[in-house]
Amino acid sequence: MKIIKDIGSIGIADITATAIGSIFWLYLASLLTADDYGEIQFILSIAGMAFAFSMIGTRNSVVVYEAKKIELRRTLFTISIIGGIAVSIILWTLYQRVDVIIITFGMIFSELAFGYFLGKKLFVKYGIFIILQKVLMISLAIGLYFTIGVEGILYGLGLSYIPLIVIAFKNLKETKYDFKLFKRHSGFIINNYSLIIFGNAKGNLDKILIAPLVGFAVLGNYSLAFQVYLVMMVFTNIIYKYSLPNHSSGTISIKFKIITTIISIGFALIGMLIVPQIIPIYFPNFTDAVEAIPILSLAVIPNTISLLYSSKFLGAEKSRYILIGSIINLGTYLPLILFLGETYLIQGISISYLISSIVYCLFLAVMDKKQK
């Protein structure tokens, strides 16, 4: 019963938050042109990479050490905030855009706060704050859009993280600095830091690459298709957030993993067969997204399996396998975009994502078998 309650707490929160987020991005797609939609995604990708380079205290590190009652919270939080300040100086030098800096800091504090909630298994609080952030996002971004235009969307996104900033600062004070303890666990922390950089690179560098390669319109269509993919990955992400702290304490069954994989296949089939019929009706400006959705839907299956392996490796503090896999993943994805994207446009980009996801999954499976 406790497993059902815990997964239910995360599930209700993530499903609700994803529903709000999806409604927000789909509503924006009905307001904006594909070019404007693509440009917003391009700017968010810049903030996403800046966030990744700041996050020495990753969510995974915070979750694992909170679950194991190892007091590294204050050290990890502080180092990440200092990283954010350093990256913000670079962002201002390059772009002179306040909105990008606000979004970057919002991402940093939300990652720290959510890591704390999940590590402490405070799943109800996690749910409350993730939903609150999404509600603020949709209200502030849309309100500011109608007030000051497209830039208002970006400012609204950044300001929606304010409650999580408060939580992160509050929990920053509850433990002491311990750099000797940090040094003792530095291998795992640095591996996770490298992992978040390479993980975010796949979700952000592609957009930074696609825009100059084929234009904002193609990027806008691909981003809408990818939003559909993210909705299909909600169940997997719920399971991952539940399994990571429980893998850290050694309580996950094989049957649980098999059921998770079977359900992910069901979501993939829905994305391949049903969703492409709906998009042209409600989003006539994004009809090219239909070409990408079935391909990205297939990626749900290998990425679900990959997250189950990732949870297992992280729980055992063996993040180097995920790091190596992420490097292989990125090293497959970005060159394929250059090779297939310019010729086959959105289909080529989607195929690149699918192939790199399969390669990553196979690598983790081989490493798991080797460990056994």
C-alpha positions as CSV (number, residue, x, y, z in Angstrom):
1,M,0.0,0.0,0.0
2,K,2.8,2.4,0.8
3,I,4.3,1.9,-2.7
4,I,0.9,2.7,-4.3
5,K,0.5,5.8,-2.1
6,D,4.0,7.1,-2.9
7,I,3.8,6.5,-6.6
8,G,0.3,8.0,-6.5
9,S,1.6,11.1,-4.8
10,I,4.3,11.6,-7.5
11,G,1.9,10.4,-10.3
12,I,-0.9,12.8,-9.5
13,A,1.5,15.7,-9.2
14,D,3.5,14.9,-12.4
15,I,0.4,14.1,-14.4
16,T,-1.3,17.4,-13.3
17,A,1.9,19.4,-13.8
18,T,2.5,17.9,-17.2
19,A,-1.1,18.5,-18.2
20,I,-0.9,22.1,-17.2
21,G,2.5,22.5,-18.9
22,S,1.2,20.8,-22.1
23,I,-1.9,22.9,-22.2
24,F,0.3,25.9,-21.8
25,W,2.6,25.0,-24.7
26,L,-0.2,23.8,-26.9
27,Y,-2.2,27.0,-26.2
28,L,0.9,29.0,-27.1
29,A,1.2,27.0,-30.4
30,S,-2.4,28.2,-31.2
31,L,-1.3,31.8,-30.6
32,L,2.1,31.9,-32.2
33,T,3.6,31.2,-35.6
34,A,6.0,28.3,-35.9
35,D,8.8,30.8,-36.2
36,D,8.0,32.5,-32.9
37,Y,7.4,29.2,-31.2
38,G,10.8,28.0,-32.5
39,E,12.6,31.1,-31.3
40,I,11.2,30.8,-27.8
41,Q,12.5,27.2,-27.7
42,F,15.9,28.4,-29.0
43,I,16.2,30.9,-26.1
44,L,15.0,28.3,-23.5
45,S,17.7,25.9,-24.8
46,I,20.4,28.6,-24.1
47,A,19.0,28.9,-20.5
48,G,18.9,25.1,-20.3
49,M,22.6,24.7,-21.1
50,A,23.5,27.5,-18.7
51,F,21.6,25.8,-16.0
52,A,23.4,22.5,-16.7
53,F,26.8,24.0,-16.4
54,S,25.8,25.6,-13.0
55,M,24.4,22.4,-11.4
56,I,27.3,20.8,-9.6
57,G,24.8,19.8,-7.0
58,T,22.5,17.9,-9.4
59,R,19.0,16.6,-8.4
60,N,20.3,13.0,-8.6
61,S,23.1,13.8,-6.1
62,V,20.8,15.6,-3.7
63,V,18.2,12.7,-3.9
64,V,20.8,10.0,-3.3
65,Y,22.5,11.7,-0.4
66,E,19.3,12.9,1.3
67,A,17.9,9.3,1.0
68,K,21.2,8.0,2.6
69,K,21.2,10.7,5.3
70,I,24.6,12.0,4.2
71,E,24.7,15.8,5.0
72,L,25.9,17.4,1.8
73,R,22.9,19.5,1.1
74,R,24.3,22.9,2.1
75,T,27.6,22.3,0.3
76,L,25.9,21.1,-2.9
77,F,23.3,24.0,-2.8
78,T,25.9,26.7,-2.3
79,I,28.3,25.4,-5.0
80,S,25.4,25.3,-7.5
81,I,24.3,28.9,-6.7
82,I,27.9,30.1,-7.1
83,G,28.0,28.3,-10.5
84,G,24.8,30.1,-11.4
85,I,26.3,33.5,-10.7
86,A,29.4,32.7,-12.8
87,V,27.3,31.5,-15.7
88,S,25.0,34.5,-15.5
89,I,27.9,36.8,-15.9
90,I,28.8,35.0,-19.2
91,L,25.1,35.1,-20.3
92,W,24.9,38.8,-19.8
93,T,28.2,39.3,-21.7
94,L,27.0,37.3,-24.6
95,Y,23.3,38.2,-24.8
96,Q,22.4,41.1,-22.5
97,R,19.1,39.4,-21.8
98,V,17.7,39.5,-18.3
99,D,15.0,36.9,-19.1
100,V,17.5,34.2,-19.9
101,I,19.3,34.8,-16.5
102,I,16.0,34.7,-14.6
103,I,15.0,31.4,-16.2
104,T,18.5,29.9,-15.5
105,F,18.3,30.7,-11.8
106,G,14.8,29.5,-11.6
107,M,15.8,26.1,-13.1
108,I,18.8,25.9,-10.6
109,F,16.6,26.5,-7.5
110,S,13.8,24.2,-8.7
111,E,16.3,21.4,-9.3
112,L,17.7,21.8,-5.8
113,A,14.3,22.0,-4.1
114,F,12.8,19.0,-5.9
115,G,15.9,17.0,-5.2
116,Y,15.4,17.7,-1.5
117,F,11.7,16.7,-1.6
118,L,12.4,13.4,-3.4
119,G,15.4,12.5,-1.4
120,K,13.5,13.0,1.8
121,K,10.5,11.1,0.3
122,L,8.3,14.1,0.8
123,F,6.2,13.2,-2.2
124,V,3.2,15.2,-1.2
125,K,5.2,18.4,-0.8
126,Y,6.9,17.6,-4.1
127,G,3.5,17.4,-5.7
128,I,2.2,20.7,-4.2
129,F,5.2,22.7,-5.3
130,I,5.5,21.2,-8.8
131,I,1.8,22.0,-9.5
132,L,2.2,25.5,-7.9
133,Q,5.1,26.3,-10.3
134,K,3.1,25.2,-13.3
135,V,0.1,27.2,-12.3
136,L,2.3,30.3,-11.8
137,M,4.0,29.6,-15.2
138,I,0.8,29.5,-17.2
139,S,-0.8,32.5,-15.5
140,L,2.3,34.7,-15.5
141,A,3.5,33.8,-18.9
142,I,0.2,34.2,-20.7
143,G,-0.6,37.4,-18.7
144,L,2.7,39.0,-19.6
145,Y,2.4,37.8,-23.2
146,F,-0.8,39.8,-23.6
147,T,0.8,42.8,-21.8
148,I,4.3,43.1,-23.4
149,G,4.3,40.5,-26.2
150,V,6.5,37.3,-26.8
151,E,9.2,38.4,-24.3
152,G,6.6,38.3,-21.6
153,I,6.4,34.5,-22.0
154,L,10.0,34.2,-21.0
155,Y,9.8,36.5,-18.0
156,G,6.7,34.6,-16.8
157,L,8.5,31.3,-17.0
158,G,11.4,32.7,-14.9
159,L,9.2,34.3,-12.3
160,S,7.1,31.1,-11.8
161,Y,10.0,29.5,-9.9
162,I,9.9,32.0,-7.0
163,P,8.3,29.6,-4.4
164,L,11.0,27.1,-5.1
165,I,13.7,29.7,-4.6
166,V,12.3,30.3,-1.1
167,I,12.3,26.5,-0.4
168,A,15.9,26.1,-1.5
169,F,17.1,29.0,0.6
170,K,15.2,27.7,3.6
171,N,16.8,24.3,3.3
172,L,20.2,25.8,2.6
173,K,20.4,26.8,6.3
174,E,19.5,23.5,7.9
175,T,22.8,21.6,7.5
176,K,26.5,22.6,7.7
177,Y,29.3,22.9,5.2
178,D,31.4,19.7,5.0
179,F,34.0,19.9,2.2
180,K,35.8,16.8,3.5
181,L,32.6,14.9,3.0
182,F,32.2,16.5,-0.4
183,K,35.7,15.4,-1.4
184,R,35.0,11.9,-0.2
185,H,32.0,11.6,-2.5
186,S,33.4,13.8,-5.3
187,G,33.7,11.0,-7.8
188,F,29.9,10.4,-7.8
189,I,29.1,14.1,-7.7
190,I,31.4,15.0,-10.6
191,N,30.0,12.1,-12.6
192,N,26.5,13.3,-12.0
193,Y,27.5,16.9,-12.9
194,S,29.0,15.7,-16.2
195,L,25.9,13.6,-16.7
196,I,23.5,16.6,-16.4
197,I,25.6,18.5,-18.9
198,F,25.5,15.7,-21.5
199,G,21.9,15.0,-20.7
200,N,20.8,18.6,-21.1
201,A,23.0,18.9,-24.2
202,K,20.8,16.3,-26.0
203,G,17.7,18.3,-25.0
204,N,19.1,21.7,-25.8
205,L,22.1,21.7,-28.1
206,D,19.9,20.0,-30.7
207,K,17.6,23.1,-30.8
208,I,20.6,25.5,-30.7
209,L,21.9,23.5,-33.7
210,I,18.6,23.1,-35.6
211,A,17.7,26.8,-35.7
212,P,20.7,28.0,-37.8
213,L,20.7,24.7,-39.8
214,V,17.1,24.6,-41.0
215,G,15.3,27.6,-39.5
216,F,13.0,28.5,-36.6
217,A,9.9,27.1,-38.4
218,V,11.3,23.6,-38.5
219,L,12.4,24.0,-34.9
220,G,8.9,25.1,-34.0
221,N,7.3,22.0,-35.5
222,Y,9.9,19.7,-34.0
223,S,9.4,21.3,-30.6
224,L,5.7,20.8,-30.7
225,A,6.2,17.1,-31.7
226,F,8.7,16.8,-28.9
227,Q,6.2,18.2,-26.4
228,V,3.9,15.3,-27.4
229,Y,6.7,12.9,-26.7
230,L,7.3,14.4,-23.3
231,V,3.6,13.9,-22.4
232,M,4.0,10.2,-23.4
233,M,7.1,10.0,-21.1
234,V,5.1,11.2,-18.0
235,F,4.5,7.7,-16.6
236,T,8.2,6.8,-17.1
237,N,9.4,9.9,-15.3
238,I,7.0,9.2,-12.4
239,I,8.4,5.7,-12.0
240,Y,12.0,7.1,-12.2
241,K,11.4,9.6,-9.4
242,Y,9.9,6.9,-7.3
243,S,12.6,4.3,-8.1
244,L,15.7,6.4,-7.6
245,P,15.4,6.9,-3.8
246,N,14.1,3.3,-3.4
247,H,17.0,1.9,-5.5
248,S,19.3,3.9,-3.2
249,S,17.8,1.9,-0.2
250,G,17.6,-1.3,-2.3
251,T,13.9,-2.0,-2.7
252,I,12.8,-2.4,-6.3
253,S,11.5,-5.7,-7.9
254,I,12.0,-7.1,-11.4
255,K,8.2,-7.5,-11.9
256,F,7.9,-3.7,-11.2
257,K,10.3,-3.0,-14.1
258,I,8.6,-5.4,-16.5
259,I,5.2,-3.8,-15.9
260,T,6.7,-0.3,-16.4
261,T,8.2,-1.3,-19.8
262,I,4.9,-2.9,-21.0
263,I,3.0,0.3,-20.1
264,S,5.5,2.4,-22.0
265,I,4.9,0.3,-25.1
266,G,1.2,1.2,-24.8
267,F,2.0,4.9,-24.7
268,A,4.2,4.6,-27.7
269,L,1.4,3.0,-29.7
270,I,-1.0,5.8,-28.8
271,G,1.6,8.3,-30.0
272,M,2.1,6.5,-33.3
273,L,-1.5,5.8,-34.2
274,I,-3.8,8.3,-32.6
275,V,-2.0,11.6,-31.9
276,P,-1.0,12.3,-35.6
277,Q,-4.7,12.3,-36.5
278,I,-5.4,15.1,-34.0
279,I,-2.6,17.6,-34.6
280,P,-3.8,18.9,-38.1
281,I,-7.2,19.6,-36.7
282,Y,-6.2,21.8,-33.8
283,F,-2.8,23.1,-35.0
284,P,-3.0,23.8,-38.7
285,N,0.2,25.9,-38.5
286,F,2.2,22.9,-37.3
287,T,1.2,20.2,-39.7
288,D,4.9,19.2,-40.3
289,A,4.9,18.0,-36.7
290,V,2.8,15.0,-37.8
291,E,5.9,13.6,-39.6
292,A,7.9,13.6,-36.3
293,I,5.4,12.3,-33.8
294,P,5.3,8.6,-34.7
295,I,9.1,8.4,-34.8
296,L,9.5,10.2,-31.5
297,S,6.8,7.9,-30.0
298,L,9.0,4.9,-30.7
299,A,11.7,6.5,-28.6
300,V,9.5,6.2,-25.5
301,I,10.3,2.5,-25.2
302,P,14.2,2.6,-25.2
303,N,14.1,5.7,-23.0
304,T,11.9,4.1,-20.5
305,I,14.3,1.1,-20.2
306,S,17.2,3.5,-20.0
307,L,15.7,5.4,-17.1
308,L,15.2,2.1,-15.2
309,Y,18.8,1.2,-15.7
310,S,19.9,4.8,-14.8
311,S,17.9,4.6,-11.5
312,K,19.7,1.3,-10.7
313,F,23.2,2.6,-11.4
314,L,22.6,5.9,-9.6
315,G,21.2,4.1,-6.5
316,A,24.5,2.1,-6.4
317,E,26.5,5.3,-7.0
318,K,27.8,3.9,-10.3
319,S,27.0,7.0,-12.4
320,R,30.1,6.6,-14.6
321,Y,28.1,4.1,-16.8
322,I,25.4,6.7,-17.3
323,L,28.0,9.3,-18.0
324,I,29.7,7.2,-20.7
325,G,26.4,6.3,-22.2
326,S,25.3,9.9,-22.3
327,I,28.5,10.9,-24.1
328,I,27.8,8.1,-26.6
329,N,24.2,9.2,-26.8
330,L,25.1,12.8,-27.6
331,G,27.9,11.8,-29.9
332,T,25.4,9.8,-31.9
333,Y,22.6,12.4,-31.9
334,L,24.3,15.6,-32.9
335,P,26.3,14.3,-35.9
336,L,23.1,12.5,-37.1
337,I,21.2,15.8,-37.0
338,L,23.9,17.4,-39.2
339,F,23.9,14.3,-41.6
340,L,20.1,13.8,-41.8
341,G,18.5,17.1,-40.7
342,E,19.5,19.3,-43.6
343,T,18.3,16.8,-46.2
344,Y,15.3,15.2,-44.5
345,L,14.4,18.1,-42.2
346,I,12.0,17.2,-39.3
347,Q,12.0,13.5,-40.2
348,G,15.7,13.3,-40.2
349,I,16.0,15.1,-36.9
350,S,13.4,12.7,-35.3
351,I,15.2,9.6,-36.7
352,S,18.4,10.9,-35.2
353,Y,16.8,11.1,-31.8
354,L,15.4,7.6,-32.0
355,I,18.6,6.0,-33.1
356,S,20.6,7.7,-30.4
357,S,18.0,6.6,-27.8
358,I,18.3,3.0,-28.9
359,V,22.1,3.2,-28.8
360,Y,22.1,4.6,-25.3
361,C,19.6,1.9,-24.1
362,L,21.7,-0.9,-25.5
363,F,24.9,0.5,-23.9
364,L,23.3,0.5,-20.4
365,A,21.9,-3.0,-20.9
366,V,25.3,-4.3,-21.8
367,M,26.9,-2.6,-18.8
368,D,24.2,-4.0,-16.5
369,K,24.8,-7.5,-17.8
370,K,28.6,-7.0,-17.4
371,Q,28.1,-6.0,-13.7
372,K,26.0,-9.1,-13.0
